[in-house]
């Protein structure tokens, strides 16, 4: 694997707006905007693209942006010149999911039928709807086939869906820190906790309540569950400094993330179940879990790998040996960077070919 190089790139940000988008549950959205970020350059033949699918509460900048934080879902340590996903060679795309809060259409935006924010009226979406949005963005860029789809946690479900529904368009999928059916996804519990917030108003709180303090506290709890303490202990060994940094991260997230996006994306995650469909995956799979993950425990791996084996799916499993829990994909990047690099190299165009490094202003 090439020696890791310093990260000098910056994300390019753009968006795609479409009209009259039919969702899987039967509702049609009159207008959908999807924000996305890219790194690297698209080759003239447009066959060097890798899609990165972000996590439940993160977005494109959090996921692929240089300098982003592993505890916020960053994979930046794996992406860049000379890294596992080498942006001197590959064009990286990360699309903000429909319903998320980082530039894509979500519940805080205006419902044209009422002239008010969508709020609780925002339609139910699915993982397939999110993948359909990714495909639309890629089509707008002239990308017909991907080298790979890489997704962590909630993003891993999207990677699995690519392997199930669009295998002819992808060379391989990397599903990390996820399961075909995510464990512990308690929609009723989330709905009850949101309903208990003073000022929630059934999700129609816009212009009526400030829920950012409550969201900040929720984020602090999530960071603790994801293993942020272990991750940040290395860069912030002083407990007071570490706590202050966590407070800053939680505050910044609460300023950007709409509470309704929590329920919209959580329901999509809860509804997804590919447990009985793994036999339909027709592309190579790299499945990655973390030894210390309390969210998606590594004990789930044998059943997943056995199902893939029975179906004859080319497969690899890697367990990240880290104490960083659900943050390990980004914070312990060195533990699986070589396996990711090799898997992607073998996935290029489905034939193990590597595109030539890009030069100039292509």
MARTIRO-106194 format. One record per residue (C-alpha): residue number from 1; y, x, z. Coordinates in steps of 0.02 Angstrom, whole numbers, padded with zeros to 5 digits. Example, Ala and Ser with C-alpha at 12.3 -4.5 7.8 and 13.67 -1.06 7.14 Angstrom:
2
+-----+--------+--------+--------+
|  nr |      v |      u |      w |
+-----+--------+--------+--------+
|   1 | -00225 |  00615 |  00390 |
|   2 | -00053 |  00684 |  00357 |
+-----+--------+--------+--------+
//
This chain:
362
+-----+--------+--------+--------+
|  nr |      v |      u |      w |
+-----+--------+--------+--------+
|   1 |  00000 |  00000 |  00000 |
|   2 |  00175 |  00066 | -00041 |
|   3 |  00276 |  00137 |  00100 |
|   4 |  00392 |  00010 |  00178 |
|   5 |  00570 |  00026 |  00117 |
|   6 |  00733 | -00022 |  00198 |
|   7 |  00787 | -00201 |  00166 |
|   8 |  00946 | -00203 |  00062 |
|   9 |  00932 | -00369 | -00031 |
|  10 |  01021 | -00532 |  00003 |
|  11 |  00956 | -00705 | -00036 |
|  12 |  01025 | -00800 | -00184 |
|  13 |  01054 | -00982 | -00139 |
|  14 |  01052 | -01131 | -00257 |
|  15 |  01003 | -01314 | -00263 |
|  16 |  00925 | -01442 | -00379 |
|  17 |  00976 | -01625 | -00384 |
|  18 |  00862 | -01758 | -00459 |
|  19 |  00875 | -01946 | -00470 |
|  20 |  00755 | -02091 | -00442 |
|  21 |  00619 | -01990 | -00357 |
|  22 |  00463 | -02091 | -00318 |
|  23 |  00381 | -02042 | -00154 |
|  24 |  00195 | -02050 | -00117 |
|  25 |  00216 | -02199 |  00002 |
|  26 |  00296 | -02305 | -00134 |
|  27 |  00482 | -02287 | -00095 |
|  28 |  00602 | -02219 | -00227 |
|  29 |  00747 | -02112 | -00170 |
|  30 |  00899 | -02136 | -00283 |
|  31 |  00949 | -01954 | -00269 |
|  32 |  00866 | -01799 | -00199 |
|  33 |  00945 | -01628 | -00177 |
|  34 |  00833 | -01481 | -00135 |
|  35 |  00910 | -01317 | -00077 |
|  36 |  00818 | -01156 | -00110 |
|  37 |  00836 | -00969 | -00092 |
|  38 |  00769 | -00826 | -00198 |
|  39 |  00741 | -00639 | -00184 |
|  40 |  00703 | -00518 | -00325 |
|  41 |  00714 | -00550 | -00512 |
|  42 |  00616 | -00667 | -00622 |
|  43 |  00524 | -00574 | -00760 |
|  44 |  00558 | -00623 | -00940 |
|  45 |  00386 | -00703 | -00954 |
|  46 |  00420 | -00796 | -00788 |
|  47 |  00249 | -00759 | -00717 |
|  48 |  00293 | -00649 | -00568 |
|  49 |  00347 | -00786 | -00447 |
|  50 |  00282 | -00810 | -00270 |
|  51 |  00323 | -00968 | -00174 |
|  52 |  00352 | -00953 |  00013 |
|  53 |  00334 | -01118 |  00108 |
|  54 |  00438 | -01122 |  00268 |
|  55 |  00387 | -01186 |  00439 |
|  56 |  00420 | -01350 |  00527 |
|  57 |  00590 | -01310 |  00601 |
|  58 |  00646 | -01167 |  00490 |
|  59 |  00722 | -01156 |  00317 |
|  60 |  00737 | -01034 |  00172 |
|  61 |  00863 | -00916 |  00252 |
|  62 |  00765 | -00913 |  00415 |
|  63 |  00604 | -00877 |  00322 |
|  64 |  00645 | -00749 |  00188 |
|  65 |  00822 | -00695 |  00233 |
|  66 |  00841 | -00511 |  00276 |
|  67 |  00879 | -00494 |  00460 |
|  68 |  00806 | -00662 |  00507 |
|  69 |  00709 | -00678 |  00670 |
|  70 |  00518 | -00688 |  00681 |
|  71 |  00534 | -00817 |  00821 |
|  72 |  00633 | -00926 |  00700 |
|  73 |  00494 | -00917 |  00571 |
|  74 |  00548 | -00761 |  00478 |
|  75 |  00429 | -00671 |  00360 |
|  76 |  00563 | -00545 |  00313 |
|  77 |  00458 | -00399 |  00376 |
|  78 |  00333 | -00440 |  00238 |
|  79 |  00458 | -00469 |  00097 |
|  80 |  00567 | -00342 |  00009 |
|  81 |  00564 | -00181 | -00091 |
|  82 |  00401 | -00090 | -00058 |
|  83 |  00338 | -00220 |  00063 |
|  84 |  00182 | -00329 |  00056 |
|  85 |  00275 | -00452 | -00055 |
|  86 |  00368 | -00323 | -00157 |
|  87 |  00532 | -00391 | -00227 |
|  88 |  00542 | -00244 | -00348 |
|  89 |  00392 | -00327 | -00428 |
|  90 |  00392 | -00511 | -00379 |
|  91 |  00518 | -00653 | -00381 |
|  92 |  00515 | -00745 | -00216 |
|  93 |  00565 | -00929 | -00202 |
|  94 |  00580 | -01031 | -00041 |
|  95 |  00624 | -01215 | -00058 |
|  96 |  00696 | -01314 |  00087 |
|  97 |  00583 | -01464 |  00113 |
|  98 |  00642 | -01639 |  00079 |
|  99 |  00691 | -01712 |  00248 |
| 100 |  00735 | -01544 |  00323 |
| 101 |  00909 | -01494 |  00381 |
| 102 |  00949 | -01338 |  00283 |
| 103 |  01030 | -01408 |  00128 |
| 104 |  00903 | -01535 |  00065 |
| 105 |  00918 | -01724 |  00069 |
| 106 |  00883 | -01785 |  00246 |
| 107 |  00921 | -01925 |  00368 |
| 108 |  01096 | -01864 |  00408 |
| 109 |  01153 | -01895 |  00229 |
| 110 |  01225 | -02056 |  00163 |
| 111 |  01112 | -02197 |  00109 |
| 112 |  01198 | -02262 | -00048 |
| 113 |  01135 | -02438 | -00010 |
| 114 |  01229 | -02446 |  00155 |
| 115 |  01364 | -02313 |  00146 |
| 116 |  01302 | -02247 |  00314 |
| 117 |  01184 | -02104 |  00360 |
| 118 |  01002 | -02143 |  00325 |
| 119 |  00954 | -02119 |  00507 |
| 120 |  00797 | -02216 |  00552 |
| 121 |  00792 | -02291 |  00377 |
| 122 |  00748 | -02126 |  00295 |
| 123 |  00582 | -02156 |  00206 |
| 124 |  00419 | -02080 |  00261 |
| 125 |  00375 | -01924 |  00164 |
| 126 |  00214 | -01826 |  00145 |
| 127 |  00159 | -01647 |  00115 |
| 128 |  00127 | -01698 | -00066 |
| 129 |  00308 | -01756 | -00082 |
| 130 |  00365 | -01587 | -00017 |
| 131 |  00253 | -01496 | -00140 |
| 132 |  00317 | -01608 | -00281 |
| 133 |  00493 | -01551 | -00237 |
| 134 |  00439 | -01369 | -00245 |
| 135 |  00362 | -01398 | -00415 |
| 136 |  00522 | -01478 | -00477 |
| 137 |  00625 | -01327 | -00422 |
| 138 |  00502 | -01208 | -00504 |
| 139 |  00504 | -01310 | -00665 |
| 140 |  00694 | -01302 | -00667 |
| 141 |  00677 | -01111 | -00662 |
| 142 |  00552 | -01113 | -00804 |
| 143 |  00408 | -01058 | -00691 |
| 144 |  00243 | -01135 | -00745 |
| 145 |  00124 | -01029 | -00643 |
| 146 |  00138 | -00940 | -00476 |
| 147 |  00059 | -00777 | -00423 |
| 148 |  00030 | -00854 | -00252 |
| 149 |  00090 | -00981 | -00125 |
| 150 |  00114 | -00910 |  00050 |
| 151 |  00140 | -01029 |  00196 |
| 152 |  00141 | -01012 |  00384 |
| 153 |  00108 | -01157 |  00505 |
| 154 |  00184 | -01313 |  00425 |
| 155 |  00206 | -01208 |  00269 |
| 156 |  00021 | -01169 |  00271 |
| 157 | -00017 | -01352 |  00241 |
| 158 |  00090 | -01344 |  00086 |
| 159 | -00007 | -01192 |  00027 |
| 160 | -00171 | -01286 |  00052 |
| 161 | -00102 | -01433 | -00047 |
| 162 | -00059 | -01318 | -00193 |
| 163 | -00239 | -01258 | -00193 |
| 164 | -00304 | -01436 | -00189 |
| 165 | -00188 | -01523 | -00311 |
| 166 | -00119 | -01388 | -00426 |
| 167 | -00246 | -01248 | -00438 |
| 168 | -00208 | -01213 | -00621 |
| 169 | -00030 | -01166 | -00572 |
| 170 | -00067 | -01038 | -00437 |
| 171 | -00166 | -00876 | -00429 |
| 172 | -00205 | -00886 | -00243 |
| 173 | -00150 | -00964 | -00080 |
| 174 | -00112 | -00888 |  00088 |
| 175 | -00127 | -01013 |  00231 |
| 176 | -00075 | -00935 |  00397 |
| 177 | -00068 | -01003 |  00574 |
| 178 | -00121 | -01176 |  00515 |
| 179 | -00274 | -01286 |  00499 |
| 180 | -00328 | -01417 |  00371 |
| 181 | -00281 | -01542 |  00506 |
| 182 | -00154 | -01473 |  00628 |
| 183 | -00208 | -01489 |  00810 |
| 184 | -00103 | -01571 |  00944 |
| 185 |  00016 | -01662 |  00828 |
| 186 |  00065 | -01808 |  00941 |
| 187 |  00184 | -01920 |  00844 |
| 188 |  00192 | -02050 |  00982 |
| 189 |  00238 | -01916 |  01108 |
| 190 |  00377 | -01849 |  00997 |
| 191 |  00445 | -02023 |  00964 |
| 192 |  00444 | -02062 |  01151 |
| 193 |  00535 | -01901 |  01195 |
| 194 |  00669 | -01935 |  01065 |
| 195 |  00686 | -02115 |  01120 |
| 196 |  00715 | -02054 |  01298 |
| 197 |  00868 | -01954 |  01245 |
| 198 |  01030 | -02036 |  01303 |
| 199 |  01124 | -02081 |  01145 |
| 200 |  00974 | -02081 |  01029 |
| 201 |  01007 | -02260 |  00971 |
| 202 |  00842 | -02271 |  00881 |
| 203 |  00888 | -02122 |  00773 |
| 204 |  01053 | -02198 |  00719 |
| 205 |  01161 | -02090 |  00830 |
| 206 |  01278 | -02021 |  00696 |
| 207 |  01459 | -02034 |  00750 |
| 208 |  01404 | -02105 |  00917 |
| 209 |  01320 | -01965 |  01016 |
| 210 |  01310 | -01776 |  01024 |
| 211 |  01127 | -01730 |  01038 |
| 212 |  01150 | -01543 |  01016 |
| 213 |  01131 | -01499 |  01201 |
| 214 |  00966 | -01593 |  01208 |
| 215 |  00908 | -01509 |  01048 |
| 216 |  00950 | -01340 |  01120 |
| 217 |  00839 | -01372 |  01271 |
| 218 |  00700 | -01433 |  01158 |
| 219 |  00715 | -01275 |  01055 |
| 220 |  00702 | -01164 |  01208 |
| 221 |  00539 | -01251 |  01253 |
| 222 |  00472 | -01229 |  01078 |
| 223 |  00517 | -01045 |  01073 |
| 224 |  00423 | -01018 |  01236 |
| 225 |  00270 | -01106 |  01165 |
| 226 |  00279 | -01002 |  01005 |
| 227 |  00270 | -00839 |  01102 |
| 228 |  00453 | -00789 |  01088 |
| 229 |  00452 | -00707 |  01258 |
| 230 |  00320 | -00579 |  01207 |
| 231 |  00406 | -00546 |  01041 |
| 232 |  00580 | -00520 |  01112 |
| 233 |  00520 | -00416 |  01260 |
| 234 |  00507 | -00269 |  01140 |
| 235 |  00684 | -00279 |  01073 |
| 236 |  00761 | -00349 |  01234 |
| 237 |  00665 | -00273 |  01380 |
| 238 |  00797 | -00330 |  01504 |
| 239 |  00753 | -00507 |  01559 |
| 240 |  00935 | -00560 |  01569 |
| 241 |  00975 | -00496 |  01394 |
| 242 |  00817 | -00577 |  01328 |
| 243 |  00863 | -00745 |  01403 |
| 244 |  01039 | -00733 |  01333 |
| 245 |  00969 | -00696 |  01160 |
| 246 |  00851 | -00845 |  01170 |
| 247 |  00999 | -00953 |  01220 |
| 248 |  01096 | -00893 |  01068 |
| 249 |  00951 | -00927 |  00951 |
| 250 |  00923 | -01101 |  01023 |
| 251 |  01108 | -01142 |  01013 |
| 252 |  01121 | -01086 |  00832 |
| 253 |  00969 | -01190 |  00784 |
| 254 |  01031 | -01345 |  00875 |
| 255 |  01195 | -01333 |  00781 |
| 256 |  01103 | -01346 |  00615 |
| 257 |  00946 | -01451 |  00641 |
| 258 |  00956 | -01640 |  00640 |
| 259 |  00842 | -01725 |  00769 |
| 260 |  00784 | -01848 |  00636 |
| 261 |  00714 | -01702 |  00537 |
| 262 |  00599 | -01669 |  00685 |
| 263 |  00517 | -01838 |  00667 |
| 264 |  00518 | -01845 |  00476 |
| 265 |  00429 | -01678 |  00454 |
| 266 |  00318 | -01702 |  00607 |
| 267 |  00252 | -01865 |  00537 |
| 268 |  00216 | -01780 |  00371 |
| 269 |  00121 | -01644 |  00464 |
| 270 |  00025 | -01771 |  00568 |
| 271 | -00028 | -01872 |  00416 |
| 272 | -00098 | -01722 |  00323 |
| 273 | -00285 | -01697 |  00335 |
| 274 | -00376 | -01588 |  00210 |
| 275 | -00529 | -01563 |  00321 |
| 276 | -00645 | -01653 |  00203 |
| 277 | -00561 | -01590 |  00045 |
| 278 | -00578 | -01402 |  00059 |
| 279 | -00719 | -01405 | -00069 |
| 280 | -00590 | -01453 | -00200 |
| 281 | -00492 | -01292 | -00180 |
| 282 | -00517 | -01195 | -00341 |
| 283 | -00417 | -01036 | -00305 |
| 284 | -00443 | -00887 | -00189 |
| 285 | -00388 | -00914 | -00009 |
| 286 | -00325 | -00792 |  00121 |
| 287 | -00337 | -00879 |  00290 |
| 288 | -00243 | -00798 |  00434 |
| 289 | -00239 | -00844 |  00618 |
| 290 | -00175 | -00758 |  00774 |
| 291 | -00286 | -00710 |  00920 |
| 292 | -00159 | -00771 |  01048 |
| 293 | -00095 | -00927 |  00961 |
| 294 | -00093 | -01078 |  01077 |
| 295 | -00031 | -01194 |  00939 |
| 296 | -00168 | -01160 |  00811 |
| 297 | -00306 | -01066 |  00904 |
| 298 | -00412 | -00939 |  00812 |
| 299 | -00569 | -01034 |  00869 |
| 300 | -00535 | -01150 |  00721 |
| 301 | -00573 | -01013 |  00595 |
| 302 | -00765 | -01023 |  00587 |
| 303 | -00767 | -01206 |  00535 |
| 304 | -00634 | -01179 |  00402 |
| 305 | -00718 | -01025 |  00330 |
| 306 | -00888 | -01110 |  00331 |
| 307 | -00818 | -01257 |  00233 |
| 308 | -00742 | -01140 |  00105 |
| 309 | -00905 | -01042 |  00094 |
| 310 | -01007 | -01199 |  00063 |
| 311 | -00889 | -01243 | -00078 |
| 312 | -00900 | -01071 | -00155 |
| 313 | -00714 | -01040 | -00134 |
| 314 | -00667 | -00855 | -00143 |
| 315 | -00602 | -00825 |  00032 |
| 316 | -00545 | -00696 |  00158 |
| 317 | -00509 | -00717 |  00342 |
| 318 | -00396 | -00607 |  00447 |
| 319 | -00358 | -00626 |  00631 |
| 320 | -00195 | -00549 |  00687 |
| 321 | -00230 | -00449 |  00844 |
| 322 | -00067 | -00484 |  00935 |
| 323 | -00002 | -00558 |  01095 |
| 324 |  00140 | -00643 |  00998 |
| 325 |  00057 | -00812 |  00981 |
| 326 |  00124 | -00928 |  00847 |
| 327 |  00259 | -00802 |  00801 |
| 328 |  00136 | -00666 |  00753 |
| 329 |  00143 | -00690 |  00564 |
| 330 |  00318 | -00618 |  00562 |
| 331 |  00327 | -00516 |  00722 |
| 332 |  00160 | -00427 |  00697 |
| 333 |  00182 | -00407 |  00509 |
| 334 |  00103 | -00234 |  00507 |
| 335 | -00061 | -00309 |  00568 |
| 336 | -00089 | -00405 |  00406 |
| 337 |  00034 | -00333 |  00280 |
| 338 | -00098 | -00229 |  00191 |
| 339 | -00218 | -00376 |  00174 |
| 340 | -00077 | -00485 |  00107 |
| 341 | -00022 | -00349 | -00015 |
| 342 | -00198 | -00328 | -00082 |
| 343 | -00231 | -00514 | -00094 |
| 344 | -00072 | -00545 | -00193 |
| 345 | -00109 | -00397 | -00306 |
| 346 | -00277 | -00474 | -00347 |
| 347 | -00199 | -00645 | -00376 |
| 348 | -00074 | -00594 | -00510 |
| 349 | -00099 | -00710 | -00656 |
| 350 | -00273 | -00750 | -00592 |
| 351 | -00344 | -00590 | -00668 |
| 352 | -00297 | -00457 | -00541 |
| 353 | -00163 | -00389 | -00658 |
| 354 | -00001 | -00321 | -00591 |
| 355 |  00162 | -00352 | -00682 |
| 356 |  00266 | -00198 | -00718 |
| 357 |  00408 | -00163 | -00596 |
| 358 |  00569 | -00246 | -00651 |
| 359 |  00716 | -00138 | -00697 |
| 360 |  00893 | -00172 | -00753 |
| 361 |  00973 | -00345 | -00743 |
| 362 |  00832 | -00453 | -00808 |
+-----+--------+--------+--------+
//
